[in-house]
Amino acid sequence: MKIVLKRDKCISAGTCVAISPEVFELDEEGKVTLKNPTGDDEQTIIDAARSCPTQAIEIYDDDGKQIVP
């Protein structure tokens, strides 16, 4: 699984952090960053990405197919 962050889309909603605080965090600018890309189970990471209101987090499977959004 590959996580791609679109920081220019991030509006600091923080839902990703609330769902998966081991993987995502907000930096000093309030933008999403990766804390630990393998810090949670895949489904929780996917749920966190889907929770983003601006689709700032993209998830790809091991074959490169986009899962989220």
PDB file of N, CA, C and O in Angstrom:
ATOM      1  N   MET A   1       0.833  -1.169   0.000  1.00  0.00           N
ATOM      2  CA  MET A   1       0.000   0.000   0.000  1.00  0.00           C
ATOM      3  C   MET A   1       0.886   1.243   0.000  1.00  0.00           C
ATOM      4  O   MET A   1       1.894   1.315   0.704  1.00  0.00           O
ATOM      5  N   LYS A   2       0.479   2.218  -0.811  1.00  0.00           N
ATOM      6  CA  LYS A   2       1.207   3.479  -0.902  1.00  0.00           C
ATOM      7  C   LYS A   2       0.262   4.618  -0.530  1.00  0.00           C
ATOM      8  O   LYS A   2      -0.878   4.661  -0.992  1.00  0.00           O
ATOM      9  N   ILE A   3       0.739   5.540   0.308  1.00  0.00           N
ATOM     10  CA  ILE A   3      -0.041   6.702   0.735  1.00  0.00           C
ATOM     11  C   ILE A   3       0.561   7.936   0.082  1.00  0.00           C
ATOM     12  O   ILE A   3       1.760   8.192   0.192  1.00  0.00           O
ATOM     13  N   VAL A   4      -0.293   8.700  -0.604  1.00  0.00           N
ATOM     14  CA  VAL A   4       0.143   9.945  -1.235  1.00  0.00           C
ATOM     15  C   VAL A   4      -0.653  11.089  -0.617  1.00  0.00           C
ATOM     16  O   VAL A   4      -1.884  11.059  -0.589  1.00  0.00           O
ATOM     17  N   LEU A   5       0.060  12.093  -0.125  1.00  0.00           N
ATOM     18  CA  LEU A   5      -0.589  13.248   0.490  1.00  0.00           C
ATOM     19  C   LEU A   5      -0.618  14.416  -0.479  1.00  0.00           C
ATOM     20  O   LEU A   5       0.399  14.745  -1.090  1.00  0.00           O
ATOM     21  N   LYS A   6      -1.753  15.032  -0.618  1.00  0.00           N
ATOM     22  CA  LYS A   6      -1.934  16.241  -1.434  1.00  0.00           C
ATOM     23  C   LYS A   6      -2.083  17.412  -0.471  1.00  0.00           C
ATOM     24  O   LYS A   6      -3.189  17.886  -0.209  1.00  0.00           O
ATOM     25  N   ARG A   7      -0.947  17.867   0.051  1.00  0.00           N
ATOM     26  CA  ARG A   7      -0.962  18.880   1.109  1.00  0.00           C
ATOM     27  C   ARG A   7      -1.656  20.176   0.692  1.00  0.00           C
ATOM     28  O   ARG A   7      -2.207  20.883   1.535  1.00  0.00           O
ATOM     29  N   ASP A   8      -1.632  20.489  -0.598  1.00  0.00           N
ATOM     30  CA  ASP A   8      -2.292  21.706  -1.063  1.00  0.00           C
ATOM     31  C   ASP A   8      -3.814  21.612  -0.916  1.00  0.00           C
ATOM     32  O   ASP A   8      -4.493  22.639  -0.897  1.00  0.00           O
ATOM     33  N   LYS A   9      -4.351  20.410  -0.813  1.00  0.00           N
ATOM     34  CA  LYS A   9      -5.788  20.213  -0.619  1.00  0.00           C
ATOM     35  C   LYS A   9      -6.184  20.168   0.856  1.00  0.00           C
ATOM     36  O   LYS A   9      -7.361  20.316   1.183  1.00  0.00           O
ATOM     37  N   CYS A  10      -5.222  19.966   1.739  1.00  0.00           N
ATOM     38  CA  CYS A  10      -5.505  19.793   3.167  1.00  0.00           C
ATOM     39  C   CYS A  10      -6.040  21.087   3.771  1.00  0.00           C
ATOM     40  O   CYS A  10      -5.463  22.159   3.585  1.00  0.00           O
ATOM     41  N   ILE A  11      -7.167  20.969   4.508  1.00  0.00           N
ATOM     42  CA  ILE A  11      -7.757  22.129   5.174  1.00  0.00           C
ATOM     43  C   ILE A  11      -7.714  21.976   6.702  1.00  0.00           C
ATOM     44  O   ILE A  11      -8.419  22.686   7.419  1.00  0.00           O
ATOM     45  N   SER A  12      -6.907  21.072   7.181  1.00  0.00           N
ATOM     46  CA  SER A  12      -6.694  20.868   8.619  1.00  0.00           C
ATOM     47  C   SER A  12      -7.925  20.366   9.359  1.00  0.00           C
ATOM     48  O   SER A  12      -8.103  20.665  10.540  1.00  0.00           O
ATOM     49  N   ALA A  13      -8.771  19.609   8.678  1.00  0.00           N
ATOM     50  CA  ALA A  13      -9.964  19.063   9.328  1.00  0.00           C
ATOM     51  C   ALA A  13      -9.581  18.112  10.463  1.00  0.00           C
ATOM     52  O   ALA A  13     -10.242  18.077  11.500  1.00  0.00           O
ATOM     53  N   GLY A  14      -8.519  17.349  10.261  1.00  0.00           N
ATOM     54  CA  GLY A  14      -8.009  16.470  11.301  1.00  0.00           C
ATOM     55  C   GLY A  14      -8.728  15.147  11.470  1.00  0.00           C
ATOM     56  O   GLY A  14      -8.430  14.407  12.407  1.00  0.00           O
ATOM     57  N   THR A  15      -9.666  14.826  10.593  1.00  0.00           N
ATOM     58  CA  THR A  15     -10.372  13.551  10.740  1.00  0.00           C
ATOM     59  C   THR A  15      -9.439  12.365  10.529  1.00  0.00           C
ATOM     60  O   THR A  15      -9.608  11.316  11.151  1.00  0.00           O
ATOM     61  N   CYS A  16      -8.463  12.534   9.656  1.00  0.00           N
ATOM     62  CA  CYS A  16      -7.498  11.451   9.436  1.00  0.00           C
ATOM     63  C   CYS A  16      -6.706  11.164  10.712  1.00  0.00           C
ATOM     64  O   CYS A  16      -6.447  10.009  11.049  1.00  0.00           O
ATOM     65  N   VAL A  17      -6.332  12.219  11.405  1.00  0.00           N
ATOM     66  CA  VAL A  17      -5.589  12.082  12.663  1.00  0.00           C
ATOM     67  C   VAL A  17      -6.466  11.451  13.740  1.00  0.00           C
ATOM     68  O   VAL A  17      -6.002  10.616  14.517  1.00  0.00           O
ATOM     69  N   ALA A  18      -7.718  11.849  13.782  1.00  0.00           N
ATOM     70  CA  ALA A  18      -8.640  11.297  14.778  1.00  0.00           C
ATOM     71  C   ALA A  18      -8.836   9.794  14.582  1.00  0.00           C
ATOM     72  O   ALA A  18      -8.944   9.053  15.559  1.00  0.00           O
ATOM     73  N   ILE A  19      -8.882   9.345  13.340  1.00  0.00           N
ATOM     74  CA  ILE A  19      -9.109   7.932  13.036  1.00  0.00           C
ATOM     75  C   ILE A  19      -7.823   7.124  13.143  1.00  0.00           C
ATOM     76  O   ILE A  19      -7.839   6.000  13.643  1.00  0.00           O
ATOM     77  N   SER A  20      -6.714   7.682  12.679  1.00  0.00           N
ATOM     78  CA  SER A  20      -5.451   6.935  12.664  1.00  0.00           C
ATOM     79  C   SER A  20      -4.286   7.823  13.121  1.00  0.00           C
ATOM     80  O   SER A  20      -3.452   8.225  12.309  1.00  0.00           O
ATOM     81  N   PRO A  21      -4.233   8.123  14.417  1.00  0.00           N
ATOM     82  CA  PRO A  21      -3.180   9.013  14.934  1.00  0.00           C
ATOM     83  C   PRO A  21      -1.783   8.414  14.882  1.00  0.00           C
ATOM     84  O   PRO A  21      -0.797   9.140  15.008  1.00  0.00           O
ATOM     85  N   GLU A  22      -1.683   7.122  14.703  1.00  0.00           N
ATOM     86  CA  GLU A  22      -0.369   6.489  14.590  1.00  0.00           C
ATOM     87  C   GLU A  22       0.243   6.691  13.204  1.00  0.00           C
ATOM     88  O   GLU A  22       1.455   6.565  13.030  1.00  0.00           O
ATOM     89  N   VAL A  23      -0.605   7.006  12.218  1.00  0.00           N
ATOM     90  CA  VAL A  23      -0.142   7.152  10.834  1.00  0.00           C
ATOM     91  C   VAL A  23      -0.078   8.620  10.408  1.00  0.00           C
ATOM     92  O   VAL A  23       0.886   9.046   9.773  1.00  0.00           O
ATOM     93  N   PHE A  24      -1.110   9.388  10.760  1.00  0.00           N
ATOM     94  CA  PHE A  24      -1.209  10.768  10.303  1.00  0.00           C
ATOM     95  C   PHE A  24      -1.063  11.750  11.456  1.00  0.00           C
ATOM     96  O   PHE A  24      -1.432  11.457  12.593  1.00  0.00           O
ATOM     97  N   GLU A  25      -0.514  12.927  11.141  1.00  0.00           N
ATOM     98  CA  GLU A  25      -0.466  14.022  12.089  1.00  0.00           C
ATOM     99  C   GLU A  25      -0.500  15.323  11.306  1.00  0.00           C
ATOM    100  O   GLU A  25      -0.232  15.350  10.105  1.00  0.00           O
ATOM    101  N   LEU A  26      -0.834  16.400  12.003  1.00  0.00           N
ATOM    102  CA  LEU A  26      -0.814  17.718  11.389  1.00  0.00           C
ATOM    103  C   LEU A  26       0.460  18.423  11.816  1.00  0.00           C
ATOM    104  O   LEU A  26       0.842  18.386  12.985  1.00  0.00           O
ATOM    105  N   ASP A  27       1.115  19.068  10.855  1.00  0.00           N
ATOM    106  CA  ASP A  27       2.357  19.775  11.162  1.00  0.00           C
ATOM    107  C   ASP A  27       2.059  21.178  11.700  1.00  0.00           C
ATOM    108  O   ASP A  27       0.906  21.518  11.963  1.00  0.00           O
ATOM    109  N   GLU A  28       3.104  21.980  11.859  1.00  0.00           N
ATOM    110  CA  GLU A  28       2.944  23.319  12.429  1.00  0.00           C
ATOM    111  C   GLU A  28       2.105  24.240  11.540  1.00  0.00           C
ATOM    112  O   GLU A  28       1.597  25.259  12.008  1.00  0.00           O
ATOM    113  N   GLU A  29       1.958  23.885  10.261  1.00  0.00           N
ATOM    114  CA  GLU A  29       1.102  24.645   9.350  1.00  0.00           C
ATOM    115  C   GLU A  29      -0.334  24.122   9.355  1.00  0.00           C
ATOM    116  O   GLU A  29      -1.204  24.688   8.693  1.00  0.00           O
ATOM    117  N   GLY A  30      -0.580  23.050  10.095  1.00  0.00           N
ATOM    118  CA  GLY A  30      -1.895  22.440  10.117  1.00  0.00           C
ATOM    119  C   GLY A  30      -2.159  21.539   8.924  1.00  0.00           C
ATOM    120  O   GLY A  30      -3.310  21.212   8.634  1.00  0.00           O
ATOM    121  N   LYS A  31      -1.108  21.137   8.233  1.00  0.00           N
ATOM    122  CA  LYS A  31      -1.235  20.274   7.053  1.00  0.00           C
ATOM    123  C   LYS A  31      -0.883  18.831   7.414  1.00  0.00           C
ATOM    124  O   LYS A  31      -0.035  18.578   8.269  1.00  0.00           O
ATOM    125  N   VAL A  32      -1.541  17.908   6.755  1.00  0.00           N
ATOM    126  CA  VAL A  32      -1.329  16.486   7.028  1.00  0.00           C
ATOM    127  C   VAL A  32       0.085  16.055   6.639  1.00  0.00           C
ATOM    128  O   VAL A  32       0.613  16.453   5.602  1.00  0.00           O
ATOM    129  N   THR A  33       0.674  15.237   7.493  1.00  0.00           N
ATOM    130  CA  THR A  33       1.953  14.601   7.221  1.00  0.00           C
ATOM    131  C   THR A  33       1.862  13.151   7.666  1.00  0.00           C
ATOM    132  O   THR A  33       0.963  12.774   8.419  1.00  0.00           O
ATOM    133  N   LEU A  34       2.797  12.348   7.195  1.00  0.00           N
ATOM    134  CA  LEU A  34       2.862  10.951   7.605  1.00  0.00           C
ATOM    135  C   LEU A  34       3.745  10.829   8.838  1.00  0.00           C
ATOM    136  O   LEU A  34       4.910  11.224   8.831  1.00  0.00           O
ATOM    137  N   LYS A  35       3.175  10.285   9.876  1.00  0.00           N
ATOM    138  CA  LYS A  35       3.918  10.022  11.102  1.00  0.00           C
ATOM    139  C   LYS A  35       4.621   8.673  10.984  1.00  0.00           C
ATOM    140  O   LYS A  35       5.815   8.554  11.261  1.00  0.00           O
ATOM    141  N   ASN A  36       3.855   7.651  10.563  1.00  0.00           N
ATOM    142  CA  ASN A  36       4.366   6.296  10.394  1.00  0.00           C
ATOM    143  C   ASN A  36       3.448   5.572   9.409  1.00  0.00           C
ATOM    144  O   ASN A  36       2.371   5.125   9.803  1.00  0.00           O
ATOM    145  N   PRO A  37       3.840   5.444   8.143  1.00  0.00           N
ATOM    146  CA  PRO A  37       2.955   4.870   7.131  1.00  0.00           C
ATOM    147  C   PRO A  37       2.502   3.435   7.403  1.00  0.00           C
ATOM    148  O   PRO A  37       1.521   2.978   6.816  1.00  0.00           O
ATOM    149  N   THR A  38       3.192   2.730   8.271  1.00  0.00           N
ATOM    150  CA  THR A  38       2.800   1.351   8.592  1.00  0.00           C
ATOM    151  C   THR A  38       2.322   1.234  10.040  1.00  0.00           C
ATOM    152  O   THR A  38       2.320   0.142  10.608  1.00  0.00           O
ATOM    153  N   GLY A  39       1.923   2.344  10.630  1.00  0.00           N
ATOM    154  CA  GLY A  39       1.579   2.379  12.042  1.00  0.00           C
ATOM    155  C   GLY A  39       0.193   1.889  12.402  1.00  0.00           C
ATOM    156  O   GLY A  39      -0.166   1.877  13.579  1.00  0.00           O
ATOM    157  N   ASP A  40      -0.596   1.484  11.422  1.00  0.00           N
ATOM    158  CA  ASP A  40      -1.950   1.022  11.699  1.00  0.00           C
ATOM    159  C   ASP A  40      -2.314  -0.029  10.661  1.00  0.00           C
ATOM    160  O   ASP A  40      -1.594  -0.213   9.679  1.00  0.00           O
ATOM    161  N   ASP A  41      -3.433  -0.721  10.875  1.00  0.00           N
ATOM    162  CA  ASP A  41      -3.851  -1.721   9.894  1.00  0.00           C
ATOM    163  C   ASP A  41      -4.389  -1.020   8.644  1.00  0.00           C
ATOM    164  O   ASP A  41      -4.842   0.123   8.706  1.00  0.00           O
ATOM    165  N   GLU A  42      -4.333  -1.711   7.531  1.00  0.00           N
ATOM    166  CA  GLU A  42      -4.695  -1.120   6.239  1.00  0.00           C
ATOM    167  C   GLU A  42      -6.100  -0.556   6.223  1.00  0.00           C
ATOM    168  O   GLU A  42      -6.314   0.536   5.697  1.00  0.00           O
ATOM    169  N   GLN A  43      -7.067  -1.269   6.785  1.00  0.00           N
ATOM    170  CA  GLN A  43      -8.457  -0.789   6.728  1.00  0.00           C
ATOM    171  C   GLN A  43      -8.620   0.513   7.500  1.00  0.00           C
ATOM    172  O   GLN A  43      -9.371   1.389   7.069  1.00  0.00           O
ATOM    173  N   THR A  44      -7.946   0.659   8.610  1.00  0.00           N
ATOM    174  CA  THR A  44      -8.033   1.897   9.377  1.00  0.00           C
ATOM    175  C   THR A  44      -7.417   3.060   8.602  1.00  0.00           C
ATOM    176  O   THR A  44      -7.946   4.172   8.616  1.00  0.00           O
ATOM    177  N   ILE A  45      -6.302   2.800   7.930  1.00  0.00           N
ATOM    178  CA  ILE A  45      -5.665   3.836   7.107  1.00  0.00           C
ATOM    179  C   ILE A  45      -6.593   4.240   5.960  1.00  0.00           C
ATOM    180  O   ILE A  45      -6.726   5.426   5.657  1.00  0.00           O
ATOM    181  N   ILE A  46      -7.221   3.273   5.336  1.00  0.00           N
ATOM    182  CA  ILE A  46      -8.171   3.555   4.257  1.00  0.00           C
ATOM    183  C   ILE A  46      -9.349   4.359   4.781  1.00  0.00           C
ATOM    184  O   ILE A  46      -9.778   5.317   4.138  1.00  0.00           O
ATOM    185  N   ASP A  47      -9.876   3.984   5.933  1.00  0.00           N
ATOM    186  CA  ASP A  47     -10.984   4.727   6.537  1.00  0.00           C
ATOM    187  C   ASP A  47     -10.583   6.165   6.847  1.00  0.00           C
ATOM    188  O   ASP A  47     -11.366   7.092   6.641  1.00  0.00           O
ATOM    189  N   ALA A  48      -9.367   6.346   7.339  1.00  0.00           N
ATOM    190  CA  ALA A  48      -8.871   7.686   7.647  1.00  0.00           C
ATOM    191  C   ALA A  48      -8.776   8.519   6.370  1.00  0.00           C
ATOM    192  O   ALA A  48      -9.165   9.687   6.363  1.00  0.00           O
ATOM    193  N   ALA A  49      -8.267   7.935   5.302  1.00  0.00           N
ATOM    194  CA  ALA A  49      -8.161   8.645   4.028  1.00  0.00           C
ATOM    195  C   ALA A  49      -9.536   8.999   3.483  1.00  0.00           C
ATOM    196  O   ALA A  49      -9.738  10.099   2.970  1.00  0.00           O
ATOM    197  N   ARG A  50     -10.468   8.084   3.591  1.00  0.00           N
ATOM    198  CA  ARG A  50     -11.836   8.342   3.103  1.00  0.00           C
ATOM    199  C   ARG A  50     -12.540   9.422   3.915  1.00  0.00           C
ATOM    200  O   ARG A  50     -13.472  10.057   3.423  1.00  0.00           O
ATOM    201  N   SER A  51     -12.111   9.632   5.134  1.00  0.00           N
ATOM    202  CA  SER A  51     -12.753  10.634   5.991  1.00  0.00           C
ATOM    203  C   SER A  51     -12.384  12.061   5.610  1.00  0.00           C
ATOM    204  O   SER A  51     -13.037  13.006   6.053  1.00  0.00           O
ATOM    205  N   CYS A  52     -11.353  12.228   4.800  1.00  0.00           N
ATOM    206  CA  CYS A  52     -10.884  13.560   4.427  1.00  0.00           C
ATOM    207  C   CYS A  52     -11.912  14.268   3.553  1.00  0.00           C
ATOM    208  O   CYS A  52     -12.269  13.757   2.491  1.00  0.00           O
ATOM    209  N   PRO A  53     -12.398  15.445   3.984  1.00  0.00           N
ATOM    210  CA  PRO A  53     -13.429  16.134   3.203  1.00  0.00           C
ATOM    211  C   PRO A  53     -12.931  16.694   1.873  1.00  0.00           C
ATOM    212  O   PRO A  53     -13.740  16.996   0.996  1.00  0.00           O
ATOM    213  N   THR A  54     -11.622  16.838   1.706  1.00  0.00           N
ATOM    214  CA  THR A  54     -11.082  17.395   0.460  1.00  0.00           C
ATOM    215  C   THR A  54     -10.311  16.366  -0.364  1.00  0.00           C
ATOM    216  O   THR A  54      -9.695  16.717  -1.370  1.00  0.00           O
ATOM    217  N   GLN A  55     -10.341  15.120   0.047  1.00  0.00           N
ATOM    218  CA  GLN A  55      -9.647  14.030  -0.645  1.00  0.00           C
ATOM    219  C   GLN A  55      -8.152  14.323  -0.792  1.00  0.00           C
ATOM    220  O   GLN A  55      -7.563  14.109  -1.851  1.00  0.00           O
ATOM    221  N   ALA A  56      -7.559  14.814   0.287  1.00  0.00           N
ATOM    222  CA  ALA A  56      -6.134  15.159   0.290  1.00  0.00           C
ATOM    223  C   ALA A  56      -5.231  13.940   0.473  1.00  0.00           C
ATOM    224  O   ALA A  56      -4.011  14.050   0.356  1.00  0.00           O
ATOM    225  N   ILE A  57      -5.825  12.781   0.758  1.00  0.00           N
ATOM    226  CA  ILE A  57      -5.047  11.556   0.963  1.00  0.00           C
ATOM    227  C   ILE A  57      -5.464  10.538  -0.085  1.00  0.00           C
ATOM    228  O   ILE A  57      -6.636  10.176  -0.189  1.00  0.00           O
ATOM    229  N   GLU A  58      -4.493  10.085  -0.854  1.00  0.00           N
ATOM    230  CA  GLU A  58      -4.736   9.044  -1.847  1.00  0.00           C
ATOM    231  C   GLU A  58      -4.062   7.761  -1.385  1.00  0.00           C
ATOM    232  O   GLU A  58      -2.957   7.786  -0.844  1.00  0.00           O
ATOM    233  N   ILE A  59      -4.732   6.651  -1.603  1.00  0.00           N
ATOM    234  CA  ILE A  59      -4.204   5.341  -1.248  1.00  0.00           C
ATOM    235  C   ILE A  59      -4.169   4.481  -2.507  1.00  0.00           C
ATOM    236  O   ILE A  59      -5.141   4.414  -3.261  1.00  0.00           O
ATOM    237  N   TYR A  60      -3.027   3.823  -2.719  1.00  0.00           N
ATOM    238  CA  TYR A  60      -2.845   2.919  -3.848  1.00  0.00           C
ATOM    239  C   TYR A  60      -2.493   1.534  -3.313  1.00  0.00           C
ATOM    240  O   TYR A  60      -1.785   1.405  -2.314  1.00  0.00           O
ATOM    241  N   ASP A  61      -2.996   0.497  -3.989  1.00  0.00           N
ATOM    242  CA  ASP A  61      -2.634  -0.861  -3.572  1.00  0.00           C
ATOM    243  C   ASP A  61      -1.251  -1.203  -4.105  1.00  0.00           C
ATOM    244  O   ASP A  61      -0.621  -0.385  -4.777  1.00  0.00           O
ATOM    245  N   ASP A  62      -0.787  -2.382  -3.815  1.00  0.00           N
ATOM    246  CA  ASP A  62       0.570  -2.803  -4.192  1.00  0.00           C
ATOM    247  C   ASP A  62       0.762  -2.909  -5.705  1.00  0.00           C
ATOM    248  O   ASP A  62       1.894  -2.914  -6.191  1.00  0.00           O
ATOM    249  N   ASP A  63      -0.341  -2.995  -6.446  1.00  0.00           N
ATOM    250  CA  ASP A  63      -0.263  -3.055  -7.911  1.00  0.00           C
ATOM    251  C   ASP A  63      -0.357  -1.672  -8.542  1.00  0.00           C
ATOM    252  O   ASP A  63      -0.324  -1.552  -9.767  1.00  0.00           O
ATOM    253  N   GLY A  64      -0.475  -0.623  -7.723  1.00  0.00           N
ATOM    254  CA  GLY A  64      -0.556   0.737  -8.223  1.00  0.00           C
ATOM    255  C   GLY A  64      -1.964   1.218  -8.519  1.00  0.00           C
ATOM    256  O   GLY A  64      -2.147   2.326  -9.022  1.00  0.00           O
ATOM    257  N   LYS A  65      -2.971   0.390  -8.208  1.00  0.00           N
ATOM    258  CA  LYS A  65      -4.354   0.778  -8.445  1.00  0.00           C
ATOM    259  C   LYS A  65      -4.818   1.692  -7.313  1.00  0.00           C
ATOM    260  O   LYS A  65      -4.626   1.394  -6.134  1.00  0.00           O
ATOM    261  N   GLN A  66      -5.436   2.818  -7.699  1.00  0.00           N
ATOM    262  CA  GLN A  66      -5.911   3.762  -6.697  1.00  0.00           C
ATOM    263  C   GLN A  66      -7.138   3.209  -5.981  1.00  0.00           C
ATOM    264  O   GLN A  66      -8.115   2.798  -6.608  1.00  0.00           O
ATOM    265  N   ILE A  67      -7.063   3.208  -4.644  1.00  0.00           N
ATOM    266  CA  ILE A  67      -8.165   2.713  -3.809  1.00  0.00           C
ATOM    267  C   ILE A  67      -8.990   3.877  -3.284  1.00  0.00           C
ATOM    268  O   ILE A  67     -10.219   3.817  -3.274  1.00  0.00           O
ATOM    269  N   VAL A  68      -8.316   4.935  -2.847  1.00  0.00           N
ATOM    270  CA  VAL A  68      -8.952   6.123  -2.275  1.00  0.00           C
ATOM    271  C   VAL A  68      -8.357   7.336  -2.944  1.00  0.00           C
ATOM    272  O   VAL A  68      -7.141   7.343  -3.137  1.00  0.00           O
ATOM    273  N   PRO A  69      -9.085   8.352  -3.313  1.00  0.00           N
ATOM    274  CA  PRO A  69     -10.547   8.399  -3.311  1.00  0.00           C
ATOM    275  C   PRO A  69     -11.126   7.622  -4.468  1.00  0.00           C
ATOM    276  O   PRO A  69     -12.346   7.557  -4.619  1.00  0.00           O
TER     277      PRO A  69
END
